[in-house]
Amino acid sequence: MKFICFLSLLLMSGLQIKAQNKTENIVIVTLDGMRWQEVFGGADKALLKDKRFTKEYVSTYRSFWNDSANERRKKLFPFLWSVVAKQGQIYGNRNYENNVNNANPYYFSYPGYNELFTGYPDLAVRSNNKILNKNENVLEFMNKQENYKGKVAAFATWDVFPFILNQKRSGIYLNADIDSLKFSNSNLRLINDMQFLTAKPIDVRPDIMTYFAAREYWKAYQPKVLYIAFDETDDFAHGGEYDQYLKSAYAEDRMIENLWNLIQTSPQYKNKTTLIITCDHGRGDINKDNWTDHGDNIKESGQIWFAVIGPDTAPLGEIKTAGQLYQKQIASTIAAFLGFEFKSNHTVAEPIASLFSKPAIEATVAALNDK
Ligand SMILES: [Zn+2]
């Protein structure tokens, strides 16, 4: 692919592609431990029929089953398979040998999020403990750039994110679990009250609280880089609750749709915002009972997926060609959308060139020739 080599050459030379990219804002959303098997195939029949995993069989079957895999996945992820599949790109369907993997060998959350945001699958990052991450991430990198200072925010359900993204050092606005929302904005104050009074089926605040906090913050403070980290899918999966896992996945798809509709009706964000949806790791599948779990003892749990929609990404839909991409490439891709080359004191994997439409690259080449 000629133009892919061109882009990596341009990026390696440290050239800013800002003037040619239409993306001015980035939104990243992660669904913790969400399997590619459901993303591309919808609800799994064996798990749906297994009473150990699906207690609410009737309502779950009615909501998410269809004999056609294409209809099934649309029932589970209506936004992904109606809007993103038409206007964006979706990677990771291994039935077409379109592979996306963790480059880190551990296949659990902290190493996955570290890889995702630092572009560096650090072998020393191998626990979920609350240890401040020494690796610089792309969110704090962006927060150091002119026009992005104070315009980078992250909202997370899981209370380990202040350590993964090193809240102390990074300087970004980060709100996780029941961190207080100390704002004068009345909607944010209401959400703050609610998160302290709600039931917590997964021991941290429900994802809907994280979403509403992020949404109302976005409305009030217009961040240019916004990250939303959902958590329920992984927790329900560990608990062996397949019905709740599916229902959370569906709800998260609807929240993403809600945000995208707001973005596309806001003059400041419309057609200037790229949305990236992905996960931290996969889960077991070969031995069906292993769907609840993940880690280096379950080889297929390093299999992941991602989806992108935005003004610089060609509407190719589901990618059905053989290929191999890695989670570590997303950090530099985020920066590249905003016109920056993410450099740090650790190695950073190169961006995913196929996400950048050809006209954007040709315009860059034309601008170079003009010089
Ligand atoms: Zn997990």
Boltz pocket constraint, residues with backbone or C-beta under 6 A from the ligand:
constraints:
  - pocket:
      binder: B
      contacts: [[A, 33], [A, 108], [A, 109], [A, 234], [A, 235], [A, 238], [A, 294]]
      max_distance: 6.0
